[in-house]
Amino acid sequence: MLEYLKKDLTVRTEWQVKEVNFSDIDSIAVKNQNGEVIQATRVIVAVPLTVMQDRDIKFIPALPEEKNTAARALQMDPALKILLKFSKKFWPSNHGLVVCSDSFVSQYWTYEADSAAPPVICGFCTGDQARNVGSMSHDVIVDSFLKQLDAIYASQQNGVAPATSNYQEYYIYDWGKHPFIRGGYSAGKVGANVLHRQLLGQNVASYLFFCGEATSSFAPGTVHGAMESAALAVDELIAFKRQKKTLLAKKRSKMDKLQAPAPTAKM
Ligand SMILES: Cc1cc2nc3c(=O)[nH]c(=O)nc-3n(C[C@H](O)[C@H](O)[C@H](O)COP(=O)(O)OP(=O)(O)OC[C@H]3O[C@@H](n4cnc5c(N)ncnc54)[C@H](O)[C@@H]3O)c2cc1C
């Protein structure tokens, strides 16, 4: 999908935006961590909520305070996944998704082995649980999760620890520790409402547009919400550009009429 989306674009990676200077709206300056600058006539900001909250990007002039207030009304907790690979499947086929809220890992889902893929269980933690599990060493995380699975499935395997005895390898990814994301997805704090998301996504001066899952009132916290918010930002940008073009065209034709030589009267 990424290959398709970027086919007509110049994509720069390792390019952390540090400053967006829109003092001159005809030439907005976007600066990166190395001081390199790109000039633009319009900018769409699509960073995660945490990046807005922690003000990683300096906006010149400063963004309206209501946008910062809106960002603070939401929160983005860590989220992590623990994938365990086994030599054989030891769980029943109807255990697609298991929720066990008082366990070490409160939910996991299973992947059936087929000819191409090995049997895998994926544990998922968010919020305080992700914060707690994320502070432990990988050895402790894997050992604790295996013990949890052993306790759940041992009776079906004649008392043998089925997870530990079939365990092969693990992969853990903690989005709370990703330096440019720092969390899973946004959620409203107590008192937050849809207006906060709308304010976060509101354009500034019709030249600076905002999107990302946290700005979506339709489906926050999801990929489709993020995509929908990006489509909205692009539509808005085009509408403002057209509006400006129409206004300019009207102004120009008015000026042309004013400057046009008076028609010579026919005798
Ligand atoms: C473990 C997990 C499971 C999930 N499961 C689902 C699911 O099943 N279904 C679903 O719909 N959603 C799911 N989500 C949520 C979904 O992944 C997010 O809502 C979505 O990816 C957010 O998209 P986004 O474009 O808003 O932000 P991101 O995808 O986070 O994109 C923001 C980008 O901005 C970049 N960035 C940050 N700072 C800067 C800067 N200063 N300069 C330049 N770039 C910067 C970041 O590197 C990042 O690439 C899950 C999320 C997690 C963590």
The ligand as a MOL file (V3000), in Angstrom:
LIG
                    3D

  0  0  0     0  0            999 V3000
M  V30 BEGIN CTAB
M  V30 COUNTS 53 58 0 0 0
M  V30 BEGIN ATOM
M  V30 1 C -0.0800 -2.2700 19.1380 0
M  V30 2 C -1.0780 -1.5020 18.3180 0
M  V30 3 C -2.1420 -2.1730 17.7570 0
M  V30 4 C -3.0800 -1.4850 16.9790 0
M  V30 5 N -4.1100 -2.1720 16.3960 0
M  V30 6 C -4.9430 -1.5250 15.5550 0
M  V30 7 C -5.9670 -2.2460 14.8600 0
M  V30 8 O -6.1120 -3.4450 15.0030 0
M  V30 9 N -6.7760 -1.5420 14.0180 0
M  V30 10 C -6.6390 -0.2020 13.8120 0
M  V30 11 O -7.3710 0.3820 12.9990 0
M  V30 12 N -5.6850 0.4970 14.4780 0
M  V30 13 C -4.8350 -0.1190 15.3300 0
M  V30 14 N -3.8660 0.5710 15.9950 0
M  V30 15 C -3.8620 2.0480 15.8920 0
M  V30 16 C -3.2680 2.5490 14.6010 0
M  V30 17 O -2.0370 1.9020 14.3720 0
M  V30 18 C -3.0640 4.0790 14.7480 0
M  V30 19 O -4.2740 4.6960 15.1240 0
M  V30 20 C -2.6250 4.6940 13.4200 0
M  V30 21 O -1.4570 4.0630 12.9300 0
M  V30 22 C -2.3260 6.1730 13.6210 0
M  V30 23 O -1.9460 6.7270 12.3840 0
M  V30 24 P -1.4140 8.2100 12.3330 0
M  V30 25 O -1.1120 8.4980 10.9160 0
M  V30 26 O -2.3240 9.1120 13.0870 0
M  V30 27 O -0.0660 8.1860 13.1900 0
M  V30 28 P 1.2960 7.3460 12.9370 0
M  V30 29 O 1.0130 6.1040 12.1360 0
M  V30 30 O 1.8610 7.2010 14.2970 0
M  V30 31 O 2.1140 8.3190 12.0180 0
M  V30 32 C 2.7100 9.4830 12.5300 0
M  V30 33 C 4.0940 9.5980 11.9130 0
M  V30 34 O 4.6780 10.8580 12.3000 0
M  V30 35 C 6.0570 10.6400 12.4320 0
M  V30 36 N 6.6320 11.7520 13.2120 0
M  V30 37 C 6.5750 11.9870 14.5360 0
M  V30 38 N 7.2000 13.1210 14.8390 0
M  V30 39 C 7.6760 13.6300 13.6840 0
M  V30 40 C 8.4160 14.7990 13.3510 0
M  V30 41 N 8.7770 15.6900 14.2720 0
M  V30 42 N 8.7660 14.9970 12.0440 0
M  V30 43 C 8.3830 14.1120 11.0680 0
M  V30 44 N 7.6650 12.9960 11.3260 0
M  V30 45 C 7.3180 12.7580 12.6270 0
M  V30 46 C 6.1630 9.2970 13.1240 0
M  V30 47 O 7.4610 8.7430 12.9350 0
M  V30 48 C 5.0770 8.5170 12.3850 0
M  V30 49 O 5.6120 7.8820 11.2410 0
M  V30 50 C -2.9320 -0.0820 16.7820 0
M  V30 51 C -1.8460 0.5890 17.3520 0
M  V30 52 C -0.9310 -0.1210 18.1190 0
M  V30 53 C 0.2440 0.6160 18.7090 0
M  V30 END ATOM
M  V30 BEGIN BOND
M  V30 1 1 1 2
M  V30 2 1 2 3
M  V30 3 2 2 52
M  V30 4 2 3 4
M  V30 5 1 4 5
M  V30 6 1 4 50
M  V30 7 2 5 6
M  V30 8 1 6 7
M  V30 9 1 6 13
M  V30 10 2 7 8
M  V30 11 1 7 9
M  V30 12 1 9 10
M  V30 13 2 10 11
M  V30 14 1 10 12
M  V30 15 2 12 13
M  V30 16 1 13 14
M  V30 17 1 14 15
M  V30 18 1 14 50
M  V30 19 1 15 16
M  V30 20 1 16 17
M  V30 21 1 16 18
M  V30 22 1 18 19
M  V30 23 1 18 20
M  V30 24 1 20 21
M  V30 25 1 20 22
M  V30 26 1 22 23
M  V30 27 1 23 24
M  V30 28 2 24 25
M  V30 29 1 24 26
M  V30 30 1 24 27
M  V30 31 1 27 28
M  V30 32 2 28 29
M  V30 33 1 28 30
M  V30 34 1 28 31
M  V30 35 1 31 32
M  V30 36 1 32 33
M  V30 37 1 33 34
M  V30 38 1 33 48
M  V30 39 1 34 35
M  V30 40 1 35 36
M  V30 41 1 35 46
M  V30 42 1 36 37
M  V30 43 1 36 45
M  V30 44 2 37 38
M  V30 45 1 38 39
M  V30 46 1 39 40
M  V30 47 2 39 45
M  V30 48 1 40 41
M  V30 49 2 40 42
M  V30 50 1 42 43
M  V30 51 2 43 44
M  V30 52 1 44 45
M  V30 53 1 46 47
M  V30 54 1 46 48
M  V30 55 1 48 49
M  V30 56 2 50 51
M  V30 57 1 51 52
M  V30 58 1 52 53
M  V30 END BOND
M  V30 END CTAB
M  END
